[in-house]
Amino acid sequence: MTLLNVLITAASRRVALVQAFRQALAGAGVRGSVVVTDVNPMSPAVHVAARAYRVSLATEPAYLDEIGAISQREAIGLIVPTIDDELPLFGRVRPAFERMGVRVAASTERTASLCNDKHALCEHLRARGIPAAQSFLPGMLPDRPDFPLFIKPRYGRGSVGAYAVRNPRELAFFLHYVEQPVIQEFLNGAEYTIDMLCDFDGRPLSVVPRERVVIRSGVTDRGRTSGDPALIELALRCADALAFAGAVNIQCRIVDGRPVIFEINPRFSGGIPLTIAAGADFPRMLVDLAINRPVASAVGEFQRDLWMTSYEQSIFKPGSEMGVLEAGNQGWERPRPCEPEDMRIRARASASARRGGGAPRPLINADKEVA
């Protein structure tokens, strides 16, 4: 039986994604486990994965060394990055991981960096005739802009720091309040996320538009799939304009009868469970791609008008199974860059005992297998 272990980075609350990849492995008849990384042992995905590792932040120099060591230790065959900060990193090192036999579901470094810059992205799309929000940096605003406007961090994520601006007084305030702001035209219309999966050569395999009916903390709480051909065509045009690989989510609003993009995230979306439930199983497609099985394009093949209404679910664990929870609350040590030849797991060594560096330590459940 084929072996494929999957590593989901920065797993955090992405329990549904961990479960979806576990089901994808089983459905593909592949033997393997889903391993995760995180910086916090209290993250729920840590407690549903087969194994979980604490790593440095993606912005720290040791991060990629630690991911490489985990990949060797766990015989990882597919890495699935999940947060914006790390996407350009994985885009840059993807060829090196592939030489190790590890496929990385990440777009190119240039594409990821462009998508992280909301102003540059919209300018890139508009220059290619793709409808995107008119965007300004503070020094580019006209003397008398048309209100309302929308302001948010140029490099932010989610809905943090995003505000509607109704008049010059509010504009003056938010220009100083929002860090590195970008100002966009106000798009007043129904909001959609378009989930798209591309293979490792950038070929679109599946496109599923979803209306975001109720949004909570930047994630779709209630929504439905849509078969609008204009939304599907918009995603395909984006795939021609940018070098994608893996999952992508395109955010847009319908303005005067046409979709207008305001953001693209080249990663899995928070609402991906609806797309999978509608028959577009992105994790299964990635598993098949990772083991070199042919995957035919299935653009437009999904259940229309399928609704999702979400609710919170909790995981309950005794303190003895929470790993280094107390140390984590107090500010625990960061592992140094990993050396592949030193794969021993240390409970918690002092700085003097770790002078030669060491492998990242599992958060919890180092030897646990989840059926």
N, C-alpha and C positions, 0 to 999 in steps of 0.2 A: 504494500500500500504506500502511496506517495506521502511524504512528510512535508508539512509546511507549518512553521510557527510564525505567528503574526505579532508584531510589536506596534501598539498604539501609544503614541507619545502624548504627554500632558493629558492623561485620560480624564481626570477630574470627575465631572458629573456625567460623563458619556457612557453610562451603563448600557443604554440601548445599543450603542455602537459596538461595545464589547460583546454583547449577546448576539448581535447580528453577525459578527464575524465568526463567533463560535458556531452558530447555526449554518453559516456559509461553508465552513470547513466540513461539518457533518454532511451537509447536502451534496457537497462535491465528492464525498467518499475519500476525503483526505485526512490522514492522521496528523494531529497537531494541536497546539494550544494558543491561546491569546494571552500575551504578556503585555503589561502596561508600565509606563513610567509616570511619576508625578513628584511634586515637591512636598506633598502633604499626606501623611498616613491616614488622615480622616476623610480623604476624598472617596466617595462611594465606589467609583470604578475600581479602586484598589482592592476592594473586598469582594469583587465578583470575578476578577481575572484569575487565571491559573497561577500567575506569579506577578509580583509588583516590585518595582525598583525605584528608590529615591535617586534623583539626579540633580545636578546643578540647574540653575535657570538657563534658558536658551541664550541669554545675553552674556553668559560667562564663558571664558575660554575653554574650560574643561568639558563643556556639554557634549560636543560631538565625539570626543574621545570616550566618554562614558557610554554613549549610544553604541559606538563601535564595539566596546568590550562586552556590553550586554548582548549585542547581536551575535558575537562569537560564542559566548557562554550558552546562549539559548538556541543556537542554530536557527536564527531568524531568517526567513525567506522573503518577508514582506514587511516594510515599515510604512505606517500610516500616520503622518504628522497631522496635528489637529488645530494648532493655534498660529495666528498670524506672525508672531515674532520669529518663529522657527522656520517658516516656509522658505524664505530666501536661502537660509543655511542649507536646508535639505536639497533645494534646487541646485545649489553650487556643488555639493558633494555627492549628488546622485550617481554620477559616473564612477566614482571611487567605490561606492557601496555595490554597484552592479558588478564591478570587477571581483568583488568578494562573493558574488552569487546572491546578493540581496537586492530585490526590487524595491524601489521607493516610489510611493504614490504621491509624487510632488511635481508641480509645474517647474519650469526653468527659473533660475534665480532672477532673471530680468522680468519675467512675467509676475512672479510673486512680489518683487519689489515695486513694480508698477501698480499692482492691485492694492498694495499697502498704502500707496500715496493717492488719496482720493482725488486730488486736483489733477495730478498727472494722468491718472486713469481716464477721467472724463475727457480731458484734452486729447488723449490718444484715440479714444473711441470716436469723438466728434470729427477728428481729422480724417477718419476713414468712413465717414458717412453713417456711423452707427448712432442712433439717438441716445444722448446722455445729457445729464443735467449740466446747464451752463454753470461754470464754477469759477470763483475768483479767489485769489489770495488778497490779504488786506490792502496792499498797495495797488491792486488792480481794479478796485471797485470804481464804478462811475460816480461822478459827483452827486447825481440824483438817481440812486438805484430804485428799481420797482419793488415795492413791498407787497406782500410779505416775502422774506427770505428765510433760508435755513442755514444755521451755522453749527459746525461740529469740529472736532479735532481732525486735522489733516491726516494724521497717522493713527487715529483711534480705532477702536473696535466696539462692536455692539452699539448700544444706544447711549453709552456714557458720554456726557458732555455735549449732547445734541439738543438744540433748541430752535423753536420757531422765533423769528424776529419780525416784529410787526411795524416798527417805526424807527426813525433815526436815533432816538434816545436809547432804545433797546440795543440797536446795532453798536453804538458807541460803548455800551456797557459790556456786551458779550465779546467784542473784539479784544478787550483786556482780560475778560474772565476766562475764556476758552484758550487753552494752551495750543499754540501753533494752529490757528483756526483756518478752515476753508469755508467759504461762503457760497452757497448754491441757490439757484432759483428754487422757489417753493413749488414742489410737485404735489398738486392736490388731486388725488385720485386713489382708486383701489390699489393696494400694495401686493406685489407678488414676489415670490422667490422662485427662480428657475433652477432646479437641480439638474446638473449635467455631469455625466461621467465620460472621460476620454481615456483611450488606451495610452500606452507609454510612448506612442508616436504622435499623439495629439488627435487621433481620429475619434469623433464623437460616437459613443455607443448607445447612450440613452439620454433623453431630455424629458423632464417632468416639471411642468409649471404648477405652482401651488399658490392659491390665494391666502394671504395672511389675514385672517378674519379678526382674531384677537391675538395681540402680541404682549408678552410679559417678559420684562428684563431682556428685551432684544430677541427673544425666541418665540416662535409660533406656538401659542397655547391652543388655539382652535383654528383650523384651516381646512381647505379642500383642494383636491387636484382639479386642474383645468386643462382642457384640450385645445385652448385657443391657438390656432396655427401661427398667429403673429408672434406669440411668446416663444414658440418652438423655433421659428425662423430666426428670431433675435439671438437666441443662444447659439445657433449654428454660425451666425455671422461673427459672434464673439470668438468662437473657436477658430475661425479663419484669421482673426486679427491678433490673437494671443496664443502663445505656445503652452497649452494646458496639458496636464497629465494627471489622472486620478479624478477625484471628486471636485466639483466647482459649484458654487452657488452664486447666482446673479440676482441682484435685488433691483426692482424697478417699480414704477407706478404707471398706471394708465392715465394719460393726460390727453384730452381731446381725441380719444379713441385710439391712441397709439401708445405702446410701452416706451418709457424713457428710463434708462439705467441711471442709478445714482451710486452704485457700489458693486464690486465683484470680489468674492472671497474664494480663492482657489483651494478649498478644503471642504470637508463634510459640513453640512448645515445642521443646526439644532433640530430642524424639522424633518430630518432624513427618515425617521420611522414611517411617516406618511408615504413618502416616495417608495420605500421598500414594500409597505403593505399594499400599495397600488400595483405591485408586480414588477417594479424596476429594482431588482436586487443588486445594488451597486457592490456590496461586499462580496457577493458570490461571483460577480464578474471580475473583480480584482483578484480573488483567489484563483480563478481559472487562468487569468492572465499571468499570474505569478508562477504558475506551474506549466506555462507554455501551452495551454489548451487554447484552441481558436475560439474567439468570441465574436459572434456576428453582431452587426449594428442592429439595435432594436429601438431606434428613435421613434417616438410616438406610440410605442406599445406599452400601454399602462391603463389602469382603470380610471375613467373620467368620473368626476364628481364624487370621489370618495372623501368622506369627511373624517377629520381627526379631532377629538376633544381630549385634552391631556389632564392629568392630575398628578399630584406629588406621591411618591412612594419612598419608604424609608428602609434602611438596613439596620438591624439591631445586632450588636456584638458585645460580648463581655470585654471588660478592660484588658484581660489577658490576651485577647486576640487583636488588640489594636497596635501591636508592634511597639514602636518607639514613640508612642503618642505623647507621653509627658515630656520627653526630651524635645520633641518637635515643638511643643508649645513654648519651650524655653529658648529656642534658637539653637538647634543642633548643628554639628559640624558638617561642612560640605566635603564631599569626597574630592580628592585630587584627581587629575587626569588618569584614566585607567590604563593599566599595562595589561595587554592580553595574556601574558604569561603568568600574571598574578591574579587568579580568579577566585581566590579564597574569600569567603564571606566573613567579615569581622563584625561582631556585635556593636562595639563602639570603642575604637582605639583612640588613645590620646594623640596629640600632634607629634610628640616625640616618637611614639611607636609607629607612626605612619610616615616617617621621613622619606621612605622610598616610594610612596604612593600606593594606591590600592584600587580594587574594583569597586564599583558602586554597590552599596549594600541593599538587599531586598528590604522593602518597607515592612512587609508581612508575608505570611503564607509562602515561604521560600520553597517548600517541598509539597505544597498542596496542589492537587489536580482537581479541576472542576469538571464534572461530567456534562 
